[in-house]
Amino acid sequence: MKRTHFLWRGLLLSLGLGLTLFGLGGSAQAACGPGNLSEFCSANYGLLGNLSAVGSATSNTLPAVDNSQLPTVGALFYADYKALEEQARDLLQRNMKFRQDISPYRQNNNFNKLVRQFDINAGYSAPYDDPDPAIAPMTLQQRIDLADSDLRLARNLYAFLAVYAPEARMRADNGTDSVPGANYKEVLCAQAENPNPPDPTKSGQVLEPIIDWCNFPARLRQSVREAAYLRMIFAQQFMVDALGLHFSAGALIGGEDFVRQEVAKLDAAKHQFALADQGLREALGHSLGSGCLISDFYTQTEWLLLSRAVQGQEVAQHHIATRLSYLDIKTDADIPLAQAAAQDAYRTASVEGYLKLVSLAGTAAVGASSGGC
């Protein structure tokens, strides 16, 4: 009799546990609540009903979020999203100011000192005092490396916010929300986006852009572009220096050495274009854990910038090949060697450029047809 009692008791416990798990699945599906303003749900994605079945949608209209329970970090609350936004904004702002400080279209900046008059041998070792007093003085190379790292992190944070953050709640936050913090409605989200506002004084100066900091996809793209701009500024200046006509009134003394300097500058330009290419392509394989990639947020501007980086590498390589065709020719026997080196450089530029552009066109087409995020 006692044995039978324990068997029935175990059966009832198993049945109760099964009903509890079944009820948990139903509650997870309904966790978003009215207006999707729950702490556990974004406005665009819902939690998985069956927590073990990754990819099962919560409804016909609300896509599922893979790993929505975030078992390694726990659930994110509204305060967490605000903290992430603040961190991403700080990373983007301070490195955008650095890029502006070495850009050619700003007055009273460091473009002439650090870029236009760049020393091909020791330019990256030049000391740099950041406009942000919180950043210690360092070399130009160290500051570029820091900006590259910071902007990658900002890109990743904005990608997460673009998918998961309660944007509607942030835009409605006037400082009286249940979680104290910045007045998002008036300080961050009130103004419409305008990267090139008109100048009422007609002074010709480039005005500060009007930024909607709650537009997370736009800030993601801006983080990507800022990192690429840092590379393109140097790449284009190296090209300008290499292709300039430096003739004097008399004969050009040491002409071959001068051509070697041009080749070195062209090679430096190609390297910077390649770094810009690498940073832009990195998003093509960076998954957000929700069935989409960072590159799904790219617009025509980002694809165009990537195309320019690819084209810049090819153009630099063609100019290198032209100079190799007449370098190191001391006798007639050296002519075939120089021609072979030039043809090899031409071939490399053509093949690499063609493959990259075809690959880029295919990637963009796949992203457009899949709908992305």
DAHUZI-V525175 format. One record per pair of residues at least 24 apart in sequence whose C-alpha atoms are under 8 Angstrom apart, sorted by the first residue. I is the first residue (numbers start at 1). J is the second residue. If there is no record, write none. Layout:
i->I j->J
i->I j->J
This chain:
i->25 j->49
i->25 j->50
i->25 j->51
i->29 j->58
i->37 j->166
i->37 j->169
i->39 j->76
i->39 j->77
i->39 j->78
i->40 j->75
i->40 j->76
i->40 j->77
i->41 j->164
i->41 j->166
i->42 j->163
i->42 j->164
i->42 j->165
i->42 j->166
i->43 j->164
i->43 j->165
i->43 j->166
i->43 j->167
i->43 j->168
i->44 j->163
i->44 j->164
i->45 j->163
i->45 j->164
i->64 j->290
i->65 j->289
i->65 j->290
i->65 j->291
i->66 j->289
i->66 j->290
i->66 j->291
i->67 j->289
i->67 j->290
i->78 j->166
i->78 j->179
i->79 j->179
i->81 j->161
i->81 j->165
i->81 j->166
i->82 j->181
i->84 j->157
i->84 j->161
i->85 j->157
i->85 j->158
i->85 j->161
i->87 j->154
i->88 j->153
i->88 j->154
i->88 j->155
i->88 j->157
i->88 j->158
i->89 j->154
i->89 j->213
i->91 j->150
i->91 j->151
i->91 j->153
i->91 j->154
i->92 j->150
i->92 j->151
i->92 j->154
i->92 j->223
i->94 j->132
i->95 j->147
i->95 j->150
i->95 j->151
i->95 j->226
i->96 j->226
i->97 j->131
i->98 j->130
i->98 j->131
i->98 j->147
i->99 j->226
i->99 j->229
i->99 j->230
i->103 j->233
i->105 j->206
i->106 j->205
i->106 j->206
i->115 j->233
i->115 j->234
i->115 j->237
i->116 j->237
i->120 j->265
i->144 j->230
i->147 j->227
i->148 j->227
i->151 j->223
i->151 j->224
i->151 j->226
i->151 j->227
i->152 j->223
i->152 j->224
i->152 j->227
i->154 j->220
i->154 j->223
i->155 j->219
i->155 j->220
i->155 j->221
i->155 j->223
i->155 j->224
i->156 j->220
i->156 j->294
i->158 j->216
i->158 j->217
i->158 j->219
i->158 j->220
i->159 j->216
i->159 j->217
i->159 j->220
i->159 j->288
i->159 j->294
i->160 j->288
i->161 j->216
i->162 j->215
i->162 j->216
i->162 j->217
i->163 j->290
i->163 j->373
i->167 j->214
i->170 j->214
i->171 j->214
i->188 j->212
i->188 j->213
i->188 j->214
i->189 j->213
i->189 j->214
i->189 j->215
i->217 j->297
i->220 j->297
i->221 j->297
i->221 j->298
i->221 j->302
i->224 j->279
i->224 j->280
i->225 j->280
i->225 j->302
i->225 j->305
i->227 j->276
i->227 j->279
i->228 j->275
i->228 j->276
i->228 j->277
i->228 j->279
i->228 j->280
i->229 j->276
i->231 j->272
i->231 j->273
i->231 j->275
i->231 j->276
i->232 j->272
i->232 j->273
i->232 j->276
i->232 j->309
i->234 j->269
i->234 j->272
i->235 j->268
i->235 j->269
i->235 j->270
i->235 j->271
i->235 j->272
i->235 j->273
i->236 j->269
i->237 j->269
i->238 j->265
i->238 j->266
i->238 j->268
i->238 j->269
i->239 j->265
i->239 j->266
i->239 j->269
i->239 j->316
i->241 j->265
i->242 j->266
i->256 j->327
i->259 j->323
i->259 j->327
i->263 j->320
i->263 j->323
i->266 j->316
i->266 j->317
i->266 j->319
i->266 j->320
i->267 j->316
i->267 j->317
i->267 j->320
i->269 j->313
i->269 j->316
i->270 j->312
i->270 j->313
i->270 j->314
i->270 j->316
i->270 j->317
i->271 j->313
i->273 j->309
i->273 j->310
i->273 j->312
i->273 j->313
i->274 j->309
i->274 j->310
i->274 j->313
i->276 j->306
i->276 j->309
i->277 j->306
i->277 j->309
i->277 j->310
i->280 j->306
i->281 j->306
i->291 j->373
i->292 j->372
i->292 j->373
i->293 j->372
i->293 j->373
i->295 j->367
i->296 j->367
i->296 j->368
i->296 j->371
i->296 j->372
i->296 j->373
i->297 j->372
i->297 j->373
i->303 j->364
i->307 j->357
i->307 j->360
i->310 j->353
i->310 j->356
i->310 j->357
i->311 j->353
i->313 j->349
i->313 j->353
i->314 j->349
i->314 j->350
i->314 j->352
i->314 j->353
i->315 j->349
i->317 j->345
i->317 j->346
i->317 j->349
i->318 j->345
i->318 j->346
i->318 j->349
i->320 j->345
i->321 j->345
i->321 j->346
